[in-house]
Amino acid sequence: MNMKSIFSTASDVITGLTGVLAGLVTIGIMTQIIFGAGALGLDIVTNISSLVNTFTSGGLTGLLTLLVVCALWTNK
Protein backbone atom coordinates (compact mmCIF):
# COMPACT_ATOMS: atom_id res chain seq x y z
CA MET A 1 0.00 0.00 0.00
CA ASN A 2 1.23 3.43 -0.78
CA MET A 3 0.72 6.50 1.40
CA LYS A 4 -1.95 7.97 -0.86
CA SER A 5 -4.24 4.97 -0.45
CA ILE A 6 -3.66 4.90 3.32
CA PHE A 7 -4.65 8.56 3.67
CA SER A 8 -7.61 8.02 1.35
CA THR A 9 -8.83 5.12 3.48
CA ALA A 10 -8.36 7.11 6.70
CA SER A 11 -10.24 10.05 5.18
CA ASP A 12 -13.11 7.77 4.15
CA VAL A 13 -13.33 6.32 7.67
CA ILE A 14 -13.34 9.78 9.28
CA THR A 15 -15.98 11.02 6.83
CA GLY A 16 -18.16 8.02 7.60
CA LEU A 17 -17.82 8.48 11.36
CA THR A 18 -18.64 12.18 11.04
CA GLY A 19 -21.81 11.31 9.12
CA VAL A 20 -22.87 8.75 11.71
CA LEU A 21 -22.21 11.16 14.60
CA ALA A 22 -24.14 13.96 12.86
CA GLY A 23 -27.05 11.57 12.44
CA LEU A 24 -26.93 10.57 16.10
CA VAL A 25 -26.92 14.21 17.19
CA THR A 26 -29.92 14.86 14.97
CA ILE A 27 -31.79 11.89 16.43
CA GLY A 28 -30.87 13.04 19.94
CA ILE A 29 -32.20 16.54 19.30
CA MET A 30 -35.43 15.21 17.81
CA THR A 31 -35.86 12.80 20.73
CA GLN A 32 -35.38 15.63 23.20
CA ILE A 33 -37.89 17.83 21.37
CA ILE A 34 -40.53 15.10 21.09
CA PHE A 35 -40.20 13.41 24.48
CA GLY A 36 -38.77 16.30 26.54
CA ALA A 37 -35.90 14.21 27.87
CA GLY A 38 -32.54 13.50 26.35
CA ALA A 39 -31.72 10.16 24.79
CA LEU A 40 -29.70 7.92 27.11
CA GLY A 41 -29.69 10.65 29.74
CA LEU A 42 -27.81 13.13 27.54
CA ASP A 43 -29.07 16.70 27.30
CA ILE A 44 -27.88 17.48 23.77
CA VAL A 45 -29.65 20.83 23.38
CA THR A 46 -28.08 22.18 26.58
CA ASN A 47 -24.66 20.88 25.56
CA ILE A 48 -24.89 22.58 22.15
CA SER A 49 -26.06 25.81 23.81
CA SER A 50 -23.13 25.64 26.21
CA LEU A 51 -20.70 25.09 23.33
CA VAL A 52 -22.05 28.07 21.42
CA ASN A 53 -21.89 30.22 24.58
CA THR A 54 -18.27 29.18 25.04
CA PHE A 55 -17.44 30.38 21.53
CA THR A 56 -19.36 33.63 21.82
CA SER A 57 -18.00 34.54 25.26
CA GLY A 58 -14.46 34.25 23.91
CA GLY A 59 -14.69 37.56 22.06
CA LEU A 60 -12.79 37.86 18.79
CA THR A 61 -10.78 34.70 19.46
CA GLY A 62 -13.96 32.71 20.04
CA LEU A 63 -15.53 34.09 16.88
CA LEU A 64 -12.47 33.20 14.80
CA THR A 65 -12.40 29.71 16.32
CA LEU A 66 -16.08 29.25 15.53
CA LEU A 67 -15.48 30.33 11.93
CA VAL A 68 -12.59 27.87 11.57
CA VAL A 69 -14.68 25.02 12.99
CA CYS A 70 -17.55 25.86 10.62
CA ALA A 71 -15.18 26.04 7.66
CA LEU A 72 -13.67 22.65 8.52
CA TRP A 73 -17.13 21.13 8.99
CA THR A 74 -18.34 22.30 5.56
CA ASN A 75 -15.13 21.23 3.76
CA LYS A 76 -15.67 17.51 4.42
TIDO-232803 format. One record per residue (C-alpha): residue number from 1; x, y, z negated. Coordinates in nm, 4 decimals. Layout:
<rs>
> NUM|X|Y|Z
...
</rs>
This chain:
<rs>
> 1|0.0000|0.0000|0.0000
> 2|0.1228|0.3432|0.0780
> 3|0.0716|0.6497|-0.1398
> 4|-0.1947|0.7966|0.0862
> 5|-0.4237|0.4969|0.0449
> 6|-0.3656|0.4903|-0.3316
> 7|-0.4648|0.8563|-0.3670
> 8|-0.7606|0.8020|-0.1353
> 9|-0.8830|0.5120|-0.3484
> 10|-0.8360|0.7111|-0.6697
> 11|-1.0240|1.0047|-0.5181
> 12|-1.3115|0.7772|-0.4151
> 13|-1.3333|0.6325|-0.7672
> 14|-1.3338|0.9777|-0.9282
> 15|-1.5983|1.1019|-0.6830
> 16|-1.8164|0.8016|-0.7597
> 17|-1.7822|0.8480|-1.1356
> 18|-1.8640|1.2175|-1.1036
> 19|-2.1805|1.1312|-0.9118
> 20|-2.2870|0.8754|-1.1713
> 21|-2.2209|1.1156|-1.4601
> 22|-2.4138|1.3958|-1.2864
> 23|-2.7055|1.1574|-1.2436
> 24|-2.6926|1.0569|-1.6103
> 25|-2.6916|1.4210|-1.7194
> 26|-2.9920|1.4864|-1.4966
> 27|-3.1786|1.1893|-1.6433
> 28|-3.0873|1.3037|-1.9937
> 29|-3.2205|1.6544|-1.9301
> 30|-3.5433|1.5215|-1.7805
> 31|-3.5856|1.2799|-2.0726
> 32|-3.5379|1.5632|-2.3199
> 33|-3.7889|1.7832|-2.1372
> 34|-4.0531|1.5101|-2.1086
> 35|-4.0199|1.3412|-2.4484
> 36|-3.8769|1.6296|-2.6535
> 37|-3.5895|1.4214|-2.7874
> 38|-3.2537|1.3496|-2.6353
> 39|-3.1723|1.0156|-2.4786
> 40|-2.9702|0.7922|-2.7107
> 41|-2.9687|1.0648|-2.9735
> 42|-2.7810|1.3130|-2.7537
> 43|-2.9070|1.6699|-2.7299
> 44|-2.7883|1.7482|-2.3772
> 45|-2.9646|2.0835|-2.3383
> 46|-2.8078|2.2184|-2.6576
> 47|-2.4656|2.0876|-2.5559
> 48|-2.4889|2.2576|-2.2154
> 49|-2.6057|2.5814|-2.3806
> 50|-2.3128|2.5640|-2.6207
> 51|-2.0697|2.5087|-2.3334
> 52|-2.2048|2.8075|-2.1417
> 53|-2.1893|3.0221|-2.4578
> 54|-1.8268|2.9180|-2.5039
> 55|-1.7437|3.0377|-2.1533
> 56|-1.9359|3.3634|-2.1823
> 57|-1.8002|3.4544|-2.5262
> 58|-1.4457|3.4252|-2.3915
> 59|-1.4690|3.7556|-2.2064
> 60|-1.2793|3.7857|-1.8789
> 61|-1.0780|3.4695|-1.9461
> 62|-1.3962|3.2707|-2.0044
> 63|-1.5527|3.4094|-1.6882
> 64|-1.2465|3.3196|-1.4801
> 65|-1.2397|2.9706|-1.6316
> 66|-1.6084|2.9245|-1.5534
> 67|-1.5482|3.0335|-1.1927
> 68|-1.2586|2.7873|-1.1567
> 69|-1.4684|2.5023|-1.2989
> 70|-1.7554|2.5858|-1.0620
> 71|-1.5177|2.6036|-0.7661
> 72|-1.3670|2.2654|-0.8524
> 73|-1.7130|2.1133|-0.8989
> 74|-1.8335|2.2300|-0.5557
> 75|-1.5131|2.1230|-0.3759
> 76|-1.5668|1.7513|-0.4420
</rs>
